[in-house]
Amino acid sequence: MEKFTTIQTASVPLNMEDVDTDQIIPARFLKATTREGFGDNLFRDWRYNNDNSLKEDFVLNNPTYSGKILVVGKNFGCGSSREHAAWAIHDYGFKVVVSSFFADIFKNNALNNGLLPVVVSPAFSQKLFAEIEKNPSTEIKVDLENQIIEITSTHQKESFDINPYKKTCMINGYDDIDFLLSLKDNVEAFENQYQKEF
Amino acid sequence: MATTLFEKVWNAHVVQSIENGPQVVYIDKHFIHEVTTPQAFAGLDKRGIKVLRPKQTIATADHNVPTKNQLLPIKEALSRKQVDTLIENCKNHDIELYGLGHPFQGIVHVIGPELGITQPGLTIVCGDSHTSTHGAFGAIAFGIGTSEVEQVLATQCILQTKPKKMRINVDGVLGKGVTAKDIILYIISKISTSGGTGYFVEYAGSAIRSLSMEARMTICNMSIEMGARGGIIAPDEITFEYLRDRKFSPQNFEEVVEKWMQLKTDDDAVFDMEYNFDAADIEPMITYGTNPAMGIRISDTIPNLNDAGLEKALQYMDFQKGQSLIGKEIDYVFLGSCTNSRMGDFRQFCSLIKGKQKAENVTVWIVPGSKQIEQQAIAEGLDKILSDAGMELREPGCSACLGMNEDKIPAGKYCISTSNRNFEGRQGQGARTLLASPLMAAAAAITGKITDVRTLI
């Protein structure tokens, strides 16, 4: 997994609530057998018309906004467990998604792919959207080590929570499988005990 | 200390806890299908490791499969490749595959219970959010991503943070024409699409206890639609009766039932959140918007609220605030999906359409959840009732639930669907989905419009 420490870039605002993973990547694009290339179809039906021309009013097609941070509304990533949603966002080039509230499975999937989900307060989320609208080139700084997100133009900051284990994984690029494989003996001991009980 | 049903099962499966981190949870059964596994197997191959406990993994092909002429090669190359990749991976890793042509093939959340693989007290995962279905048996079951599928294949364990505890009580007697699907759509409409996020939900109360196992599966299936990690219902005589004599039910059944009977929440156990609903308040439900919480009782009207999400949804659906949905013409009816494709759903649907004709303006797709259900429906003569009504019994699969296989609803068309999601484009680009029960779907199939099923029974 890619390591993550600190990032400072402009951002792309998608100020909508309850964005489900069917919108992030529709099911008809889940047919690949590798993890690559899903970014092309990120938000496919919001981004493209049926003739593959761009929908100009969608934020990803608006040249005013750019950067590696996607700022989204509440309950982002609800619905299907498809990890392809996290792959698509990461493959498109985003490294961070900021929301006041993420759906559970999406959040886990993001963390397992080096895409940092930053949970901010509803008030800070509003500040972010307002500031980005006012000044689209505003840079956002996300410092994972110190767990701080900052709007650099205004110096408004907030600290964010992350599970310490997951933080270590993100900073070092470790994945859960390496860790779980290292526990093989414990798992076997558990199985022996468990089979006796049931 | 008093514990909940969820805690009893969870605690029995914790291999170890990481300080300030998640817990290592042992997984008893792992269901897999063709869409969310190829990258996981590729990960194992890259690491040069095999599946740790292949006998605890069960595979089927369901998402990508056609529901007609299943024994012919799949037409679409990418779908065919995914299904072929699953066959190859199962062969290489010694995993039992109930693939196309196998008498046990079907939707992953339908075949697990009907084969008796799903049992009380187990931990069950699958790379599919509707894995919550299996919680109906008193199991902890939840959907996972592909990286987590790889974890489970490699280690039979998963890293998880213990969710919070919620209980939803539904007491009282259900009215005429009101089914499990209406209960869960009603609950979601009250709690919202994110109200359960971070929680594992236990469903309890007299109305829940009165439900069949199939109906309980419908309830637990849609737990994810309020954001919950899963749903669970304490096993009881109805559960044990369902599991008796299933293909993979335990040999020492009576002995095991004694243990299963211990699986219940202690009287003085405390939940982090609790909701109470009265069954008498629930009517046949229908959704009007683009998430499953946008639902109303059939006699209600679309809410008149100033809300950007509602406005976007109504624009997509071409509905207005304050509108009643009764009498609205529809184009498609879909009976199927892991929510409502079991025998009880088929019997209910057929009880209403028997001796009647499909409305001319409607296309009806009837898709059984499994090969066994298809066979049983034929044995009971339901295929004849359907064909007499101008409807066709197709072959098992996820079908029109998710716009991935050949069964897609065309843009702009309205579909009354017994599935679980009405997201934009879920059933096909531009498709407009109205979620409802099999009975409401049957009423629409014969009248050609949205109809309060209570006027027909």
Chai-1 contact restraints between the chains, C-beta under 6 A:
chainA,res_idxA,chainB,res_idxB,connection_type,confidence,min_distance_angstrom,max_distance_angstrom,comment,restraint_id
A,E17,B,G309,contact,1.0,0.0,6.0,A-B,restraint_1
A,D18,B,T193,contact,1.0,0.0,6.0,A-B,restraint_2
A,D18,B,N291,contact,1.0,0.0,6.0,A-B,restraint_3
A,D20,B,F423,contact,1.0,0.0,6.0,A-B,restraint_4
A,D22,B,F423,contact,1.0,0.0,6.0,A-B,restraint_5
A,D22,B,R426,contact,1.0,0.0,6.0,A-B,restraint_6
A,P26,B,G425,contact,1.0,0.0,6.0,A-B,restraint_7
A,A27,B,L402,contact,1.0,0.0,6.0,A-B,restraint_8
A,A27,B,G403,contact,1.0,0.0,6.0,A-B,restraint_9
A,A27,B,M404,contact,1.0,0.0,6.0,A-B,restraint_10
A,R28,B,M404,contact,1.0,0.0,6.0,A-B,restraint_11
A,L30,B,V35,contact,1.0,0.0,6.0,A-B,restraint_12
A,K31,B,L78,contact,1.0,0.0,6.0,A-B,restraint_13
A,K31,B,Q82,contact,1.0,0.0,6.0,A-B,restraint_14
A,T33,B,P38,contact,1.0,0.0,6.0,A-B,restraint_15
A,T33,B,T85,contact,1.0,0.0,6.0,A-B,restraint_16
A,R35,B,Q39,contact,1.0,0.0,6.0,A-B,restraint_17
A,D45,B,G425,contact,1.0,0.0,6.0,A-B,restraint_18
A,D45,B,Q429,contact,1.0,0.0,6.0,A-B,restraint_19
A,N75,B,S194,contact,1.0,0.0,6.0,A-B,restraint_20
A,C78,B,T193,contact,1.0,0.0,6.0,A-B,restraint_21
A,S80,B,S129,contact,1.0,0.0,6.0,A-B,restraint_22
A,S81,B,S129,contact,1.0,0.0,6.0,A-B,restraint_23
A,S81,B,G143,contact,1.0,0.0,6.0,A-B,restraint_24
A,S81,B,G145,contact,1.0,0.0,6.0,A-B,restraint_25
A,E83,B,G145,contact,1.0,0.0,6.0,A-B,restraint_26
A,E83,B,T146,contact,1.0,0.0,6.0,A-B,restraint_27
A,A103,B,G227,contact,1.0,0.0,6.0,A-B,restraint_28
A,D104,B,T197,contact,1.0,0.0,6.0,A-B,restraint_29
A,D104,B,R229,contact,1.0,0.0,6.0,A-B,restraint_30
A,I105,B,G143,contact,1.0,0.0,6.0,A-B,restraint_31
A,N109,B,G145,contact,1.0,0.0,6.0,A-B,restraint_32
A,N112,B,S147,contact,1.0,0.0,6.0,A-B,restraint_33
A,N163,B,G21,contact,1.0,0.0,6.0,A-B,restraint_34
A,P164,B,N20,contact,1.0,0.0,6.0,A-B,restraint_35
A,Y165,B,I18,contact,1.0,0.0,6.0,A-B,restraint_36
A,Y165,B,G21,contact,1.0,0.0,6.0,A-B,restraint_37
A,D176,B,Q151,contact,1.0,0.0,6.0,A-B,restraint_38
A,D176,B,L159,contact,1.0,0.0,6.0,A-B,restraint_39
A,I177,B,E150,contact,1.0,0.0,6.0,A-B,restraint_40
A,I177,B,Q151,contact,1.0,0.0,6.0,A-B,restraint_41
A,I177,B,A154,contact,1.0,0.0,6.0,A-B,restraint_42
A,L180,B,Q151,contact,1.0,0.0,6.0,A-B,restraint_43
A,L180,B,T155,contact,1.0,0.0,6.0,A-B,restraint_44
A,L180,B,C157,contact,1.0,0.0,6.0,A-B,restraint_45
A,N186,B,V15,contact,1.0,0.0,6.0,A-B,restraint_46
A,N186,B,Q16,contact,1.0,0.0,6.0,A-B,restraint_47
A,V187,B,V15,contact,1.0,0.0,6.0,A-B,restraint_48
A,V187,B,C157,contact,1.0,0.0,6.0,A-B,restraint_49
A,F190,B,V15,contact,1.0,0.0,6.0,A-B,restraint_50
A,F190,B,Y26,contact,1.0,0.0,6.0,A-B,restraint_51
